[in-house]
Amino acid sequence: MAKIRVSTEGSLCRVTLDAPPLNILDIEMLGELREALHTIPREVALLIVDAAGEKTFSAGASVQDHLGDSVQTMLALFHDCFRILDRAPYVSIALVRGAALGGGCELAMGCDLVLASERARFGQPEINLGVFPPVASWQLSRQLPPRVGLELLLTGEPVDAVRAFALGLVNAVFPQAEFDARAAEWIAKLQKQSPSSIRFAKRAFRLGQPDDFAQRLETIERMYLDELMASDDANEGLAAFMEKRTPEWKGR
């Protein structure tokens, strides 16, 4: 794989986004990510999702891939990754050292647990381009108080690691210089547990949560492709971004 690295040791697997400095989730990377997630060995109990580079976990999906017919391919690949994570027997842990924006934030929030460095930022800036984040619109309505989640969707403004921790979006925040060591210590506590018991515990925990993610995501995906992407403002926002100008909204 050119943009994804995978390593497995016993019951621990690590999947690394490897296209620094921004780790853009383009069609090529998403295809590799889906393949990596689809082929996680059955004995794995813990999956680490991290990224190359110190400043950016991922700046999100490729804007270029939102244009023309590419958007359908991109969304299908991206959403397949979340469907796999949603029904995975293992516990997924995102390690976020820097900015997790747009699809990068969705990917981090799509993991069961999140560890962040003090320099991490989380945000969904899609609204600035005249679109919205399909997965995050579901995630933030479940993971945050409704008004806070809606605020993040509507303003596009990121939150820093401290606020993300206070909101419950991340499990722990570590100093940047100590992040790798502290995260490894945190994960080591889980590695001491029985791999099979970890899988059972996650399975039991999920029974207490809404089990409608796949259905809801399909509905949101159709809204995005059939309605949003047919609107003047969505196309204007994307075009303005590519042309590096201020969008002129028409309200339709």
N, C-alpha and C positions, 0 to 999 in steps of 0.2 A: 504494500500500500504506500502511496506517495504522500498522503496528508494525514494519515492516522497511524499511530504506533500502538501495538498491542503486546503485552507481556503477561504471562501467567506463571504463578508460583504457588503450587498447592491449591488452596481454596481462595486465593486472592488473585484477581485479574486487574490489570491497569490498562485503560484506553486513553491515549493522549492525543489531543488535537495538535497537529504538528505542521502548522503553516504560519509561523510568526512573520511579522510582529502582531498582526490583527486576528489571525486564526479565523478568517472569514468562512462561514458555512456555505460554501458554494455547492453546486450540484455534485462535483467530483468528491468533495469531502463528505457530503451527506451520504452519497452512495457507499463510500468506504466505512463510514460510521455505522450505517445500517447493517452492512455485512459483518462488521466487528461485533456488534451487539447480538446479531442473529446467531453467531457461532461461538458465543461464550460457553466454555465447557460446563457440563452439568454439575461437576463437583464444586464449582465456584460458589462461595457464600457471600463474598464481598467484592464489589466492583468499584474501582477508583476511576473517576473521570476527571482528568486534569488537562493542562495545556502547556505547550512550550512557550517560554518567555515569561518575564516578570510583570509586564505592564498591562497585558490584556489576556484575559481568559478567552473571550471571543467577542468581536465587535458585531456579531450577528450574521444573519443571512445576507447573501450577496444581493445588492439592489439590482444589479444587472439581470439576475435570475428571476426578478419580479416582472420582467418585461416580456411581452408576447406570450408564446406558448410555453416558454421556460417555467413560468410560475406554477403551472400544474405539475410538472415534473419535480420541481423543487419542493413544493408543499407535500406531495405524495411521499417523497423520500424522508423529509423532515418529520412528518407526522408518523410515519412508520417507526421511526426511532422512539417516539414517545409511547406508541402502542406497545412496543417491545419492553420498554422500561416499566410501563404500567403493570404488565402481567408477569414480569420477571420474578423468579423465585429468590434471587439473590438481593442483597441490600446494596444499593448504589450510593456512592459518596462523591460529591463534587468538591474538588479542591480549587478554590478561586483566589488567585494571587493578585489580580488586577481588575480591570473593567470587564463586567459581564453585561453586555448590552444587547437589546433586541433578542434575536434567536439565541444568543449566548446566555442571556439571563434565563430564557425559557429552558434551555438545556440544563443549567445549574438547578433551577427550581424543579425540574423534572426528576431529579435524583431524590432518593429518600432522605439523605442527610447532606448538609452543606457545611464545609469548613472554609473560613475566609481569612485572608490576611488583612491587616489594618488598612491597607491601601485599596482594598476591593471596593468596587461600586457596582450597584445593580440598577438597571433601568430598562424601560421599554419606550424608546424614542420614536416608535413607528408613527405615532399620531402626527409628528412633524412632517412626515412625508405623505400625509393624507390617507394612511392605512391604519390598521390595528393589528396587534399580535394575536393570532387565533388561539394558540396554546395558552398564552399568558392570560387571556380573557377568562379562561376556565381556571387556571392555576390561582390567580390572585383573588378570585371570588371565593376560593376554598381556603387559601392559606393566610388571608388577611381579613381584618374587619372590612365589611363592604365599602364603606366610605374611603378608607385608605387605599384599598385595591383599585377602586374606580379613579381616585386621584392620580395614582401612578399611571394608569392607562391614558387619562385625559391630558395630563400635563407633559408627559414624556420626560419628566425630570428624574434623574437617578437619585438613589439614596446611598449613603456611605455605609461602611461595614458596621459601624456602631449603631446606626438607626436600624439597619437590616437585622441585627441581633436583637434589638429591643422589640422589633415587630414580630420576631419569631421566624424570619426567613432563613436565618443561618443558625447553626448549632453552637459555633464557637468562633471567636476572632483571636488571631495570634499576631504578634509583632512580625513585620515583614522579614526582618533578618533571622527570625527564629521559626518562620512558618513551616519549612520542610520538616525540621526536627520535631516541632510541637505537634504537627499534624500526624507524623509517623507514630508518636507516642499515643495519641488519641486513638488512632486506628489499631494500634497494637493491643489496646484493651479489648477491642472486639475480636481480634484474632485469637485471643486466649479462650474464647467461648467455642462451644461445639459448632462446627459448620452446619450440621443438620439442624441443630436447635435454633440457630439464627434463621435458617430458611423457614422452619415451622413458626417461629415467633413473628416473622414478617407476614406469613400467610394468615395467621390468626389476627394480627393487627389490622390487616386489610379488610377483614370481614366486618369490622366496625366502621368502615368508611364507605362513602357512596361508590357504587359499582357501575357508574354510567359514563365513565370517561370516554370510551370508544364511541358511544352513540352521540354524546354531546359534541365531541370533536368533529365527527362527520357532519353534523348540522352546521357547526361554525365554519368548517371548511367550505361547504357549499355556499354559505352566505358570502364568504370571502371571495370565492372564485366567480360565482354567478351574479352577485349584486355589487359588492364593493369594487371589484376590478372592472366592472362595466361603467362605473361612475366617472364623471368628468374630473372630480377633485382628486381621486386616487391616481389617475393617469397624469394629471397636472403635477401632483406632488412628487411622483417618481421622476417625471421628466425634468422638473426643476432641480431635483437633487443631482441628476446626471449632468445637467447643464450648468450647475453651480450658480443658480439664481434663486431669488425669492419667489415662491409659488404665488399664483394669483387664483384664489379660490372663487368658485362660482356657486358653491352651496348645493351642488347636485352631482 
